[in-house]
């Protein structure tokens, strides 16, 4: 069996790429585990209106840039998980 790999994507906040933030695909968006300066930039962008986007390459070549909105922030111990949904998608809890 061949293992299907998820396309490599990276987060862009404002004009800065944040490769240190691990992204996990979820329905309608991504979950990001962030800390330190990267977390601060992500939270500042969500309140200041800066763009939050994900960009990457899939199996078919370059994927388009997708705009994201912060919809949830969960803190547990030293881990902060931020839910980022595509700008046209809304999470229902």
Secondary structure as GFF3:
##gff-version 3
##sequence-region A 1 93
A	DSSP	beta_strand	8	13	.	.	.	ID=ss1
A	DSSP	beta_strand	16	18	.	.	.	ID=ss2
A	DSSP	beta_strand	22	26	.	.	.	ID=ss3
A	DSSP	beta_strand	29	34	.	.	.	ID=ss4
A	DSSP	alpha_helix	36	48	.	.	.	ID=ss5
A	DSSP	beta_strand	52	58	.	.	.	ID=ss6
A	DSSP	beta_strand	61	62	.	.	.	ID=ss7
A	DSSP	beta_strand	66	76	.	.	.	ID=ss8
A	DSSP	beta_strand	79	86	.	.	.	ID=ss9
###
